[in-house]
Amino acid sequence: MSLASWFDLQSGHSCPLCAPRPRINEFVYFCDQLSVSTLYLSRDQTYRGTCAMVYDPAHVTPRPSELSPAEWQRFTSDARVAELLRSQKPTDTGTAMTSNPSGATTTSTSLKANEQSRLDS
């Protein structure tokens, strides 16, 4: 990749992570829509549970200074929920990330609701 291409991506031009994004591509499966981000399960599961969480409202690079304190707080709250979703064992919760015949990955929403109620209390 050329330096010019890298700067174009960094500025948001043709960024593959900016919305709208496909729910499934050669790298990830859609898992869950969180409050300000989307959680994806990596197809490469060399390290089981590897996920990516993408901020949805705007193009940002991984610098907290690009978000307001309120945006950063919502994003980090999503990160906490994503970690709870990613780290749950199916036998602990009765839920699992599963792949159906069409290749789509889904998660149960009951876990998300339970974790959100924990965050709210």
C-alpha positions as CSV (number, residue, x, y, z in Angstrom):
1,M,0.0,0.0,0.0
2,S,1.3,3.4,-0.9
3,L,1.7,6.2,1.6
4,A,-0.9,8.2,-0.3
5,S,-3.4,5.3,-0.1
6,W,-2.8,5.0,3.6
7,F,-3.4,8.7,4.2
8,D,-6.6,8.5,2.1
9,L,-7.9,5.6,4.3
10,Q,-6.8,7.4,7.5
11,S,-8.8,10.5,6.4
12,G,-11.9,8.3,5.7
13,H,-11.9,8.2,1.9
14,S,-13.0,4.7,0.9
15,C,-12.5,3.4,4.4
16,P,-13.7,-0.2,4.6
17,L,-14.6,0.2,8.3
18,C,-16.9,3.2,7.8
19,A,-20.7,2.6,7.5
20,P,-22.4,1.2,5.6
21,R,-20.5,-2.1,6.0
22,P,-21.5,-5.6,4.9
23,R,-22.5,-7.8,7.8
24,I,-20.2,-10.6,6.5
25,N,-17.0,-10.3,4.5
26,E,-13.8,-12.2,4.1
27,F,-12.5,-11.1,7.5
28,V,-15.5,-10.9,9.9
29,Y,-19.0,-12.0,10.8
30,F,-21.5,-9.6,12.3
31,C,-22.2,-10.4,15.9
32,D,-24.2,-7.6,17.6
33,Q,-25.2,-3.9,17.2
34,L,-24.2,-2.1,20.4
35,S,-25.1,1.5,21.4
36,V,-22.5,3.3,19.3
37,S,-20.6,0.5,17.7
38,T,-20.8,-2.8,16.0
39,L,-19.2,-6.0,17.2
40,Y,-17.8,-8.5,14.6
41,L,-16.3,-11.9,15.2
42,S,-13.1,-12.5,13.3
43,R,-13.1,-15.4,10.9
44,D,-9.5,-16.1,11.9
45,Q,-10.0,-17.8,15.3
46,T,-6.4,-18.7,15.9
47,Y,-7.1,-17.0,19.2
48,R,-10.6,-18.1,20.1
49,G,-13.0,-15.2,20.5
50,T,-11.1,-12.7,18.5
51,C,-13.5,-9.8,17.8
52,A,-13.4,-6.3,16.3
53,M,-15.6,-3.5,17.5
54,V,-16.1,-0.6,15.1
55,Y,-17.3,2.9,16.1
56,D,-20.4,3.6,13.9
57,P,-21.3,7.4,14.0
58,A,-18.1,8.7,12.3
59,H,-14.7,7.8,10.9
60,V,-12.1,7.8,13.7
61,T,-8.6,6.5,14.1
62,P,-7.7,4.8,17.4
63,R,-7.1,8.1,19.2
64,P,-9.4,9.0,22.1
65,S,-8.8,12.7,21.4
66,E,-11.0,12.3,18.3
67,L,-14.1,11.7,20.4
68,S,-15.8,13.9,22.9
69,P,-15.8,12.7,26.5
70,A,-19.4,11.6,26.1
71,E,-18.7,9.7,22.8
72,W,-15.6,8.1,24.4
73,Q,-17.7,7.0,27.4
74,R,-20.3,5.4,25.2
75,F,-17.7,3.7,23.1
76,T,-15.9,2.3,26.2
77,S,-19.2,1.1,27.6
78,D,-19.7,-0.8,24.4
79,A,-16.2,-2.3,24.8
80,R,-17.2,-3.6,28.2
81,V,-20.4,-5.2,26.8
82,A,-18.5,-6.6,23.9
83,E,-15.9,-8.1,26.2
84,L,-18.7,-9.7,28.3
85,L,-20.4,-11.1,25.2
86,R,-17.1,-12.4,23.8
87,S,-15.9,-14.0,27.0
88,Q,-19.1,-15.8,28.0
89,K,-19.1,-19.6,27.8
90,P,-22.3,-21.0,26.1
91,T,-22.8,-23.3,29.1
92,D,-22.7,-20.4,31.5
93,T,-25.4,-18.4,29.8
94,G,-27.3,-20.7,27.5
95,T,-26.2,-18.5,24.5
96,A,-23.5,-18.8,21.9
97,M,-22.2,-17.2,18.8
98,T,-23.2,-19.6,16.1
99,S,-23.0,-19.8,12.4
100,N,-26.1,-20.8,10.4
101,P,-26.1,-22.5,7.0
102,S,-26.0,-19.1,5.2
103,G,-22.8,-18.3,7.0
104,A,-24.3,-15.5,9.2
105,T,-23.1,-15.4,12.8
106,T,-25.7,-14.6,15.4
107,T,-25.8,-14.1,19.2
108,S,-28.6,-14.3,21.6
109,T,-30.0,-10.9,22.7
110,S,-30.8,-12.1,26.2
111,L,-27.2,-11.9,27.3
112,K,-26.9,-8.3,26.1
113,A,-30.1,-7.4,28.0
114,N,-28.8,-9.0,31.1
115,E,-25.4,-7.2,30.9
116,Q,-27.1,-3.9,30.1
117,S,-29.1,-4.2,33.3
118,R,-25.9,-4.9,35.2
119,L,-24.4,-1.7,33.7
120,D,-27.4,0.4,34.5
121,S,-27.4,-0.6,38.2
